[in-house]
Every structure is written in C-alpha cells, then in structure tokens.
C-alpha cells in the first residue's frame, strides 16, 4: 500500500468517528500520540506500534482538514524542496 491507500483506509475506518469528534479534538489525540512516540523513543519500546499510531492519527487529521497527503508530499519527491538536492545541501541553522 502507498500513502494514498493508507489515507483512504483510515478514512473508511475512522472518518465518521473523527467527524463527530471534530478537527480540534482529533488533532489533540494526534499530539498525545506524538507524546507516546517520544516516550517510546526514549525507552526504545513499542517503536513500530507508536510510529504507526502517529501516522494513523496524522492521516485522520489530514482527512478532516481535506488534505491529500500523497499530493502534499509531492514537494519532497525531487529531494529537498529548497535546494532540490538529495541529500539536502542547504546550510544548517
């Protein structure tokens, strides 16, 4: 599956529930999942599960916001969107 397929699968599974919850509350759930990922990175436990949860909640937020993440990620298909290089050659700040 590609990103578009995953976004569609998340919509099929959760969009009705996400709409009832609303964008703001769904975003809060996403942020909570990012916090769980931060703990998992520190503890080196459940990393795959936490990364998957963060991606699923991000896809839910994108669905509610009307953003096609596959299309949005097109800005990175050629490499860095600023310098267009792979790897990025932009000065680090």
C-alpha positions as CSV (number, residue, x, y, z in Angstrom):
1,X,0.0,0.0,0.0
2,X,1.1,3.6,-0.6
3,X,0.3,6.7,1.4
4,X,-2.8,7.4,-0.6
5,X,-4.1,3.9,0.1
6,X,-3.4,4.2,3.8
7,X,-5.2,7.6,3.9
8,X,-8.2,6.1,2.2
9,X,-8.2,3.1,4.6
10,X,-8.1,5.3,7.7
11,X,-11.0,7.4,6.2
12,X,-13.0,4.2,5.6
13,X,-12.3,3.0,9.2
14,X,-12.5,6.2,11.2
15,X,-13.8,9.2,9.3
16,X,-17.3,9.1,10.7
17,X,-16.0,8.9,14.2
18,X,-13.4,11.6,13.5
19,X,-16.0,14.0,12.1
20,X,-18.1,13.6,15.3
21,X,-15.0,14.3,17.4
22,X,-14.0,17.3,15.2
23,X,-10.8,18.6,13.9
24,X,-9.6,20.2,17.1
25,X,-10.1,17.2,19.3
26,X,-8.7,14.8,16.7
27,X,-5.6,17.0,16.5
28,X,-5.3,16.8,20.3
29,X,-5.4,13.0,20.0
30,X,-2.6,13.2,17.4
31,X,-0.5,15.3,19.7
32,X,-1.0,12.8,22.5
33,X,0.2,10.0,20.2
34,X,3.3,12.1,19.4
35,X,4.0,12.2,23.1
36,X,3.6,8.4,23.3
37,X,6.1,8.1,20.5
38,X,8.5,10.4,22.3
39,X,8.4,8.1,25.4
40,X,8.8,5.1,23.2
41,X,11.9,6.6,21.6
42,X,13.4,7.3,25.0
43,X,12.5,3.8,26.3
44,X,13.2,2.0,23.0
45,X,9.9,0.1,23.4
46,X,7.0,-0.4,21.1
47,X,8.5,1.9,18.4
48,X,6.7,0.3,15.4
49,X,3.4,0.5,17.1
50,X,3.8,4.1,18.2
51,X,5.1,5.2,14.7
52,X,2.0,3.5,13.2
53,X,-0.3,5.2,15.7
54,X,1.2,8.7,14.9
55,X,0.8,8.1,11.2
56,X,-2.8,6.9,11.5
57,X,-3.7,9.9,13.6
58,X,-1.9,12.3,11.2
59,X,-3.9,10.7,8.3
60,X,-7.1,11.3,10.3
61,X,-6.3,14.9,10.8
62,X,-5.4,15.3,7.1
63,X,-8.8,13.7,6.2
64,X,-10.7,16.1,8.4
65,X,-8.7,19.1,7.0
66,X,-9.3,17.9,3.4
67,X,-5.6,17.4,2.7
68,X,-4.4,14.7,0.4
69,X,-1.1,13.8,2.0
70,X,0.2,11.9,-1.1
71,X,-0.3,15.1,-3.1
72,X,1.2,17.3,-0.3
73,X,4.3,15.1,-0.1
74,X,5.0,15.8,-3.8
75,X,7.0,18.8,-2.7
76,X,9.7,16.3,-1.4
77,X,9.7,14.0,-4.4
78,X,12.7,15.7,-6.0
79,X,14.6,15.9,-2.7
80,X,14.8,19.0,-0.5
81,X,12.1,21.5,-1.5
82,X,14.6,24.4,-1.0
83,X,17.8,23.3,-2.7
84,X,16.3,20.3,-4.7
85,X,19.3,18.1,-3.7
86,X,19.5,14.6,-2.3
87,X,20.9,14.8,0.3
88,X,20.0,18.3,1.2
89,X,22.7,20.8,0.7
90,X,21.0,23.7,2.5
91,X,23.2,25.4,5.2
92,X,22.3,24.1,8.6
93,X,21.0,26.7,11.0
